[in-house]
């Protein structure tokens, strides 16, 4: 089972990294799934992922609070809107456009219902400085 979880974790992490560059493919759910799968299969890789400079913060926030920070939410909402908007624009078939729009609305409703994790005082101070 450990090998299967490690394999699935690697595939999920690969999809998460691709999602950072491809429209409509989400990054966060795949990275969170990778953290879960590596937590079951490889403590060393799980520790690396939790302490990773790009992914670690969102994983720790999710594991501790089941939520995300406000600046992460804003960035994710912008990226979702841009990627879905671009995809809806370039797809020629109306049924696919409608499907994409409905998927975006469902994802948006779910995403906006996630709790916000309060910023730590150090993060808040850093964000207010010019």
PyMOL commands that set and color helices and strands:
alter all, ss='L'
color gray80, all
select helices_A, chain A and resi 2-19+28-41+43-50+56-65+70-90+94-112+121-128
alter helices_A, ss='H'
color red, helices_A
select strands_A, chain A and resi 67-68+115-116
alter strands_A, ss='S'
color yellow, strands_A
deselect
rebuild
show_as cartoon
